[in-house]
């Protein structure tokens, strides 16, 4: 059953240990670094929980018939992918496409894993049963899972088992009759501070000897020994909603996860000391594609926001009819439309596997991942171009309008036709929080490395593209002529 935003917030008060600004914070719901993000996620929950949105945002649980969030749907057709996309788009619009690791993200991974439980069964039937049971529990209780699946940057020249300390990277420290004990650290726990469960695994290649790190488990955020070390909170640094309208509401924060002898019962273990299955969970199930399909739906919303900002800036400055400006707007629109089109193509070109599960189109999905790291910084530059010095010559804060003399000057000199001073500044501060603030810089880095190192993503693209079809055209062209001219095909 879907949860309300209020129920989600209440569930975060579980004694978790989140460290920021020199102290552990037990209640993230009222801490200034996390409160804005918590309230934004609560609105996402309220959207799906509202009966008026049930047809779009939910489907019936196969287990109990209750309405559950469509982000958990295991797609079995092109139509399933389409209805899922419509729901995910609605969720992303609530946060303007700016929260990349909301509840709907890992939901797609869990759906992909549960749909192909046979991959986990290769390690033992109990692991397949565990992943299905956990997926159903999270789906039917509308829980928010984050994940940490990359080892910390300590010494990347050595595999996990050759590090100076065998428990630097998250892994098994002890096996017990009732479960396992984990120690070490993992990154990047984006959204971990405000989620219900952490999925801990490894997506980077592991080598023989790394078996203790070849795991996939679920851990409640309130588990004893689990610590979340958050980076600086941009929301906490925001002087006001008016001055930082995005950072104050949508900073999901990123974190280092430290496991100080964390106990995980066997029922929450999905992969155990198995190098092959740790890798297979990403590429022999549709999990990676479903998770990235959601991320690209979210990214398309973000690009629409960026294009909309550019259009409003041009209108406000009276330059929207200038040919160079129209060209810039067209370029922004083309990139936004390209991503949306590639998302639609993933539905049309889906593959239905032998288990009846629909995999979004591989080449189209990896095309977006390959290109976004290159063009997102470029699009930010285009918007900066349109703004010129406008985003620099701004009042220091909303408080400036509270001073009579300053207000009078600002209303005279910082305004545009049809845009009174407060409205002009409001738009420009919104744009600055998107393209130039610390929050904006983090988002640029996030989109550049969201899918991993760009060269790795490009390498994966070469596996997904139909080079046989492409080289067949070359062969056809070559077969039509020789040194003596045309020849029969």
C-alpha positions as CSV (number, residue, x, y, z in Angstrom):
1,X,0.0,0.0,0.0
2,X,1.2,3.5,-0.7
3,X,2.5,5.7,2.1
4,X,1.6,9.3,2.8
5,X,4.4,11.8,3.1
6,X,3.6,12.0,6.8
7,X,4.1,8.3,7.2
8,X,7.4,8.4,5.3
9,X,8.7,11.2,7.6
10,X,7.7,9.3,10.7
11,X,9.6,6.2,9.5
12,X,12.9,8.2,9.4
13,X,12.8,8.6,13.2
14,X,14.5,5.3,13.8
15,X,17.7,6.3,15.7
16,X,19.9,6.3,12.6
17,X,23.4,7.8,13.0
18,X,24.0,10.5,10.4
19,X,27.1,12.6,10.8
20,X,27.4,16.2,9.6
21,X,29.0,19.4,10.9
22,X,30.9,17.6,13.7
23,X,28.0,15.7,15.2
24,X,25.7,12.7,14.8
25,X,22.1,13.7,14.0
26,X,19.5,11.2,15.1
27,X,16.5,13.0,13.6
28,X,17.1,14.1,10.0
29,X,13.6,15.2,9.5
30,X,14.2,18.5,11.4
31,X,17.9,19.1,10.6
32,X,18.4,22.0,8.2
33,X,20.8,20.0,6.0
34,X,18.1,17.4,5.3
35,X,14.7,18.8,6.2
36,X,14.1,20.4,2.7
37,X,14.9,17.2,0.9
38,X,12.8,15.1,3.3
39,X,9.8,17.4,2.7
40,X,10.3,17.2,-1.1
41,X,10.4,13.4,-0.9
42,X,7.2,13.5,1.2
43,X,5.5,15.4,-1.6
44,X,6.5,12.6,-4.0
45,X,4.8,10.1,-1.6
46,X,1.7,12.3,-1.3
47,X,1.4,12.4,-5.1
48,X,1.1,8.6,-5.4
49,X,-0.9,8.3,-2.2
50,X,-3.6,10.7,-3.4
51,X,-6.6,8.6,-4.6
52,X,-7.1,11.1,-7.4
53,X,-3.7,9.9,-8.9
54,X,-4.2,6.2,-8.3
55,X,-4.8,5.2,-12.0
56,X,-1.5,6.9,-13.1
57,X,0.7,6.3,-10.1
58,X,-0.2,2.9,-8.8
59,X,-1.1,-0.7,-9.7
60,X,-2.5,-3.6,-7.7
61,X,0.0,-5.7,-5.7
62,X,-0.1,-9.2,-7.0
63,X,0.3,-10.4,-3.5
64,X,-2.5,-8.6,-1.6
65,X,-4.4,-6.5,-4.2
66,X,-3.6,-3.2,-2.5
67,X,-2.5,-0.2,-4.6
68,X,1.3,0.0,-4.8
69,X,3.6,2.5,-6.5
70,X,4.1,1.9,-10.2
71,X,7.9,2.4,-9.8
72,X,8.0,-1.2,-8.5
73,X,6.3,-2.7,-11.5
74,X,8.0,-5.6,-13.2
75,X,7.4,-4.7,-16.8
76,X,6.2,-7.5,-19.1
77,X,5.3,-5.5,-22.2
78,X,5.9,-2.2,-24.1
79,X,2.7,-0.9,-22.6
80,X,4.0,-1.6,-19.0
81,X,7.1,0.4,-19.8
82,X,5.0,3.2,-21.1
83,X,2.6,3.4,-18.1
84,X,5.7,3.1,-15.8
85,X,7.3,6.1,-17.7
86,X,4.2,8.3,-17.3
87,X,4.2,7.6,-13.5
88,X,7.9,8.2,-13.1
89,X,7.7,11.4,-15.1
90,X,5.0,12.7,-12.7
91,X,7.2,11.8,-9.7
92,X,10.2,13.5,-11.2
93,X,8.2,16.7,-11.9
94,X,7.5,17.1,-8.2
95,X,11.3,17.5,-7.6
96,X,11.9,19.2,-11.0
97,X,14.2,16.3,-12.0
98,X,16.7,17.4,-9.4
99,X,16.6,14.4,-7.0
100,X,18.4,11.6,-8.8
101,X,18.2,9.0,-6.0
102,X,14.5,9.3,-4.9
103,X,12.4,6.3,-3.9
104,X,11.6,5.4,-7.5
105,X,15.2,4.8,-8.5
106,X,16.3,1.7,-6.6
107,X,12.7,0.5,-6.9
108,X,13.6,-0.2,-10.6
109,X,16.7,-2.2,-9.6
110,X,14.7,-4.3,-7.2
111,X,12.0,-5.0,-9.8
112,X,14.7,-6.1,-12.2
113,X,16.2,-8.4,-9.7
114,X,12.9,-9.9,-8.5
115,X,11.9,-10.5,-12.1
116,X,14.9,-12.6,-12.8
117,X,15.3,-14.4,-9.5
118,X,16.9,-17.3,-11.4
119,X,20.2,-15.3,-11.6
120,X,20.3,-15.2,-7.8
121,X,19.3,-18.9,-7.5
122,X,22.6,-19.8,-9.1
123,X,24.1,-19.2,-5.7
124,X,21.3,-21.1,-3.9
125,X,17.5,-21.1,-3.9
126,X,17.4,-19.2,-0.6
127,X,19.0,-16.2,-2.2
128,X,16.4,-16.1,-4.9
129,X,13.7,-16.4,-2.3
130,X,15.3,-13.6,-0.3
131,X,15.3,-11.1,-3.1
132,X,11.7,-11.8,-4.1
133,X,10.6,-11.6,-0.5
134,X,12.4,-8.3,0.2
135,X,11.2,-6.8,-3.1
136,X,7.6,-7.7,-2.1
137,X,8.1,-6.2,1.4
138,X,9.5,-3.0,0.1
139,X,6.8,-2.7,-2.7
140,X,3.9,-3.5,-0.4
141,X,5.1,-1.1,2.3
142,X,6.2,1.6,-0.1
143,X,9.7,1.9,1.4
144,X,12.5,4.0,0.1
145,X,15.8,2.2,-0.7
146,X,19.1,3.9,-1.5
147,X,22.3,2.1,-2.5
148,X,26.0,2.2,-2.1
149,X,27.7,0.2,-4.7
150,X,31.2,1.7,-5.3
151,X,34.2,1.2,-3.0
152,X,35.9,4.3,-1.6
153,X,38.8,5.9,-3.5
154,X,41.6,4.7,-1.3
155,X,44.0,2.8,-3.6
156,X,42.4,2.0,-6.9
157,X,45.6,0.3,-8.2
158,X,44.9,-2.7,-6.0
159,X,41.9,-5.0,-5.7
160,X,39.8,-5.0,-2.5
161,X,41.6,-8.0,-0.9
162,X,45.0,-6.4,-1.4
163,X,44.3,-3.2,0.4
164,X,46.5,-2.5,3.5
165,X,43.5,-3.3,5.7
166,X,41.2,-6.2,4.6
167,X,38.2,-4.3,5.9
168,X,38.7,-0.9,4.2
169,X,36.2,-1.8,1.5
170,X,32.8,-3.0,2.6
171,X,32.7,-6.8,3.0
172,X,32.2,-9.9,5.1
173,X,34.0,-9.9,8.4
174,X,32.3,-12.8,10.0
175,X,29.8,-15.5,9.1
176,X,27.3,-16.6,11.8
177,X,24.5,-19.1,11.9
178,X,21.9,-16.4,11.8
179,X,23.6,-14.1,9.3
180,X,26.8,-12.2,8.5
181,X,28.7,-9.3,10.0
182,X,30.0,-6.6,7.6
183,X,32.8,-4.1,8.1
184,X,34.4,-1.4,5.9
185,X,33.1,1.5,3.9
186,X,31.3,2.1,0.6
187,X,30.3,5.2,-1.5
188,X,28.3,7.1,-2.8
189,X,25.3,6.8,-0.5
190,X,23.3,9.5,-2.3
191,X,20.0,9.9,-0.4
192,X,21.0,7.3,2.2
193,X,20.5,9.7,5.1
194,X,16.8,10.1,4.2
195,X,15.9,6.6,3.0
196,X,14.6,3.5,4.8
197,X,16.9,0.8,3.6
198,X,20.4,0.7,2.1
199,X,21.2,-1.8,-0.6
200,X,24.9,-2.5,-0.3
201,X,26.7,-4.3,-3.1
202,X,29.5,-3.7,-5.7
203,X,29.2,-2.6,-9.3
204,X,32.9,-2.3,-10.1
205,X,34.7,-5.4,-11.4
206,X,36.0,-7.7,-8.6
207,X,38.8,-10.2,-8.9
208,X,39.5,-13.7,-7.5
209,X,40.4,-13.1,-3.9
210,X,37.7,-10.4,-3.5
211,X,35.0,-12.9,-2.5
212,X,34.4,-11.2,0.9
213,X,33.3,-8.1,-1.0
214,X,31.2,-10.0,-3.6
215,X,27.9,-9.5,-1.8
216,X,24.5,-7.9,-2.2
217,X,22.5,-7.2,1.0
218,X,19.8,-4.9,2.4
219,X,20.4,-3.0,5.7
220,X,17.9,-0.7,7.5
221,X,19.3,2.7,8.0
222,X,18.8,2.4,11.7
223,X,20.9,-0.7,12.0
224,X,23.4,-0.8,14.8
225,X,26.9,0.0,13.6
226,X,25.8,1.7,10.3
227,X,27.1,5.2,10.0
228,X,26.3,7.8,7.3
229,X,28.9,10.5,6.8
230,X,27.2,13.2,4.8
231,X,29.0,15.8,2.7
232,X,28.3,19.5,3.4
233,X,24.6,20.2,3.2
234,X,23.8,22.9,0.6
235,X,20.4,23.4,2.0
236,X,21.9,24.2,5.4
237,X,24.0,26.9,3.7
238,X,21.1,28.4,1.9
239,X,20.2,31.8,3.3
240,X,16.6,31.6,2.2
241,X,14.2,29.9,-0.1
242,X,14.1,33.0,-2.3
243,X,17.9,33.1,-2.6
244,X,18.5,29.4,-3.1
245,X,15.2,27.9,-4.3
246,X,16.6,24.6,-5.5
247,X,19.4,23.9,-2.9
248,X,17.0,24.6,-0.1
249,X,14.5,21.9,-1.2
250,X,16.2,19.3,-3.4
251,X,19.6,18.6,-1.9
252,X,19.5,14.8,-1.4
253,X,23.1,14.8,-0.1
254,X,25.7,12.2,-0.8
255,X,27.5,10.2,1.9
256,X,30.2,7.8,2.8
257,X,28.7,4.7,4.4
258,X,30.7,3.1,7.2
259,X,29.9,-0.4,8.5
260,X,31.2,-0.9,12.0
261,X,30.4,-4.6,12.5
262,X,26.9,-4.4,11.1
263,X,24.9,-7.6,11.4
264,X,22.7,-8.6,8.4
265,X,20.4,-11.6,8.9
266,X,20.4,-14.2,6.1
267,X,17.0,-13.2,4.9
268,X,18.5,-9.9,3.8
269,X,21.4,-11.5,1.9
270,X,20.9,-11.8,-1.9
271,X,24.4,-12.6,-3.1
272,X,27.1,-14.1,-0.8
273,X,30.7,-14.3,-1.6
274,X,30.1,-14.9,-5.3
275,X,32.0,-12.9,-7.9
276,X,30.0,-14.1,-10.9
277,X,26.5,-13.3,-9.4
278,X,27.7,-10.0,-8.0
279,X,28.4,-9.0,-11.6
280,X,25.5,-10.9,-13.1
281,X,22.9,-9.0,-11.0
282,X,23.7,-5.9,-13.1
283,X,24.0,-7.3,-16.6
284,X,22.0,-10.6,-16.6
285,X,18.9,-9.0,-15.1
286,X,17.1,-5.9,-16.4
287,X,17.9,-4.1,-13.2
288,X,20.6,-1.8,-14.6
289,X,18.4,-0.9,-17.6
290,X,15.3,-0.3,-15.5
291,X,17.2,1.8,-13.0
292,X,18.8,3.9,-15.8
293,X,15.5,4.1,-17.7
294,X,14.1,5.8,-14.6
295,X,17.2,8.1,-14.3
296,X,16.7,9.2,-17.9
297,X,13.1,9.9,-17.4
298,X,14.1,12.1,-14.5
299,X,16.9,13.6,-16.6
300,X,14.5,14.6,-19.3
301,X,12.5,16.6,-16.8
302,X,15.7,18.3,-15.7
303,X,16.5,19.3,-19.3
304,X,13.0,20.6,-19.8
305,X,13.5,22.8,-16.7
306,X,16.8,24.1,-18.1
307,X,15.2,24.9,-21.5
308,X,12.3,26.6,-19.8
309,X,14.7,28.7,-17.8
310,X,16.5,29.8,-20.9
311,X,13.2,30.7,-22.6
312,X,12.1,32.9,-19.6
313,X,15.5,34.6,-19.5
314,X,15.3,35.5,-23.2
315,X,11.7,36.8,-22.8
316,X,12.6,38.8,-19.8
317,X,15.7,40.4,-21.4
318,X,13.7,41.1,-24.6
319,X,16.1,39.0,-26.7
320,X,13.9,36.0,-27.6
321,X,13.4,37.2,-31.2
322,X,17.1,37.7,-31.9
323,X,18.3,35.0,-34.3
324,X,21.4,33.9,-32.2
325,X,19.2,33.6,-29.1
326,X,16.6,31.6,-31.0
327,X,19.5,29.3,-32.2
328,X,20.6,28.8,-28.6
329,X,17.0,28.0,-27.5
330,X,16.7,25.6,-30.4
331,X,19.9,23.8,-29.3
332,X,18.6,23.4,-25.8
333,X,15.3,22.2,-27.0
334,X,17.0,19.7,-29.4
335,X,18.9,18.0,-26.5
336,X,15.9,17.9,-24.3
337,X,13.8,16.3,-27.1
338,X,16.6,13.9,-27.9
339,X,16.6,12.5,-24.4
340,X,12.8,12.2,-24.3
341,X,12.8,10.5,-27.7
342,X,15.5,8.0,-26.6
343,X,13.3,7.2,-23.5
344,X,10.3,6.6,-25.8
345,X,12.5,4.4,-28.0
346,X,13.5,2.2,-25.1
347,X,9.8,1.3,-24.8
348,X,9.3,0.6,-28.5
349,X,12.6,-1.3,-28.9
350,X,12.2,-3.3,-25.7
351,X,13.1,-7.0,-25.6
352,X,10.9,-9.6,-23.9
353,X,13.2,-12.3,-22.4
354,X,12.5,-16.0,-22.0
355,X,11.0,-15.2,-18.5
356,X,8.5,-12.7,-20.0
357,X,10.3,-9.7,-18.6
358,X,10.5,-6.5,-20.7
359,X,14.0,-5.0,-20.9
360,X,14.1,-1.4,-22.1
361,X,16.0,-0.9,-25.4
362,X,19.7,-1.4,-24.6
363,X,21.3,0.8,-27.3
364,X,18.9,3.7,-26.7
365,X,19.5,3.6,-22.9
366,X,23.3,3.5,-23.2
367,X,23.3,6.2,-25.9
368,X,21.9,8.6,-23.3
369,X,24.4,7.5,-20.7
370,X,27.2,7.9,-23.2
371,X,26.2,11.4,-24.3
372,X,24.9,13.1,-21.2
373,X,28.3,13.5,-19.6
374,X,29.4,15.5,-22.6
375,X,26.4,17.6,-23.4
376,X,25.1,18.6,-19.9
377,X,28.0,20.9,-19.1
378,X,27.6,22.4,-22.6
379,X,23.9,23.2,-22.0
380,X,24.8,24.9,-18.7
381,X,27.2,27.0,-20.6
382,X,24.5,28.0,-23.1
383,X,22.2,29.2,-20.3
384,X,25.1,31.1,-18.7
385,X,25.6,32.8,-22.1
386,X,22.0,33.9,-22.2
387,X,22.2,35.4,-18.7
388,X,25.5,37.3,-19.1
389,X,26.2,39.4,-16.1
390,X,22.6,39.3,-14.9
391,X,23.1,36.3,-12.6
392,X,26.1,38.1,-11.0
393,X,24.6,41.5,-10.5
394,X,22.0,40.5,-8.0
395,X,21.0,41.6,-4.5
396,X,22.9,39.9,-1.8
397,X,19.8,38.3,-0.3
398,X,16.0,38.6,0.0
399,X,16.7,40.8,3.1
400,X,17.8,43.6,0.8
401,X,14.1,44.2,-0.1
402,X,13.5,44.9,3.6
403,X,15.6,48.0,3.6
404,X,13.5,51.0,2.2
405,X,16.4,52.8,0.5
406,X,17.8,49.6,-1.0
407,X,14.3,48.5,-2.2
408,X,13.8,51.8,-4.0
409,X,17.1,51.5,-5.8
410,X,16.5,47.8,-6.7
411,X,13.0,48.5,-8.0
412,X,14.4,51.2,-10.3
413,X,17.6,49.7,-11.6
414,X,17.0,45.9,-11.3
415,X,13.9,45.3,-13.4
416,X,12.7,44.6,-16.9
417,X,9.5,45.4,-18.8
418,X,6.8,43.2,-17.3
419,X,9.2,41.9,-14.7
420,X,9.2,44.0,-11.5
421,X,12.5,43.8,-9.5
422,X,11.5,41.0,-7.1
423,X,10.3,38.9,-10.0
424,X,13.4,39.5,-12.1
425,X,15.7,38.7,-9.2
426,X,13.6,35.7,-8.3
427,X,14.1,34.2,-11.8
428,X,17.8,34.9,-11.9
429,X,18.4,33.4,-8.5
430,X,16.5,30.3,-9.6
431,X,18.7,30.1,-12.7
432,X,21.9,30.7,-10.7
433,X,21.0,27.8,-8.4
434,X,20.7,25.7,-11.5
435,X,23.9,26.7,-13.3
436,X,26.3,28.4,-11.0
437,X,25.9,27.7,-7.3
438,X,27.6,25.0,-5.3
439,X,24.4,23.0,-5.6
440,X,24.6,23.5,-9.4
441,X,28.2,22.4,-9.5
442,X,27.4,19.2,-7.7
443,X,24.7,18.5,-10.2
444,X,27.1,19.0,-13.1
445,X,29.5,16.5,-11.5
446,X,26.6,14.1,-10.8
447,X,25.4,14.1,-14.4
448,X,29.0,13.7,-15.8
449,X,29.7,10.7,-13.6
450,X,26.3,9.3,-12.9
451,X,26.7,6.2,-15.0
452,X,30.4,5.8,-14.1
453,X,33.6,6.9,-15.8
454,X,32.7,8.1,-19.3
455,X,35.2,5.8,-21.0
456,X,33.6,2.8,-19.3
457,X,30.2,3.9,-20.4
458,X,31.4,4.3,-24.0
459,X,33.0,0.9,-23.9
460,X,29.6,-0.6,-22.8
461,X,27.9,1.2,-25.6
462,X,30.1,-0.7,-28.1
463,X,28.6,-3.9,-26.7
464,X,25.0,-2.6,-27.0
465,X,25.1,-1.2,-30.5
466,X,24.3,-3.4,-33.5
467,X,27.6,-3.3,-35.3
468,X,26.7,-6.4,-37.3
469,X,23.9,-4.4,-39.0
470,X,26.3,-1.4,-39.5
471,X,29.2,-3.5,-41.0
472,X,26.8,-5.4,-43.2
473,X,26.1,-2.0,-44.9
474,X,29.8,-1.5,-45.4
475,X,30.1,-5.0,-46.9
476,X,27.2,-4.3,-49.2
477,X,28.8,-1.1,-50.4
478,X,32.1,-2.9,-51.0
479,X,30.5,-5.7,-52.8
480,X,29.1,-3.5,-55.5
481,X,32.3,-2.5,-57.3
482,X,35.9,-3.4,-57.9
483,X,39.0,-2.1,-59.6
484,X,37.3,-2.8,-63.0
485,X,34.1,-0.9,-62.0
486,X,30.6,-2.2,-61.1
487,X,30.2,-5.9,-60.3
488,X,27.2,-8.1,-59.6
489,X,26.1,-8.2,-56.0
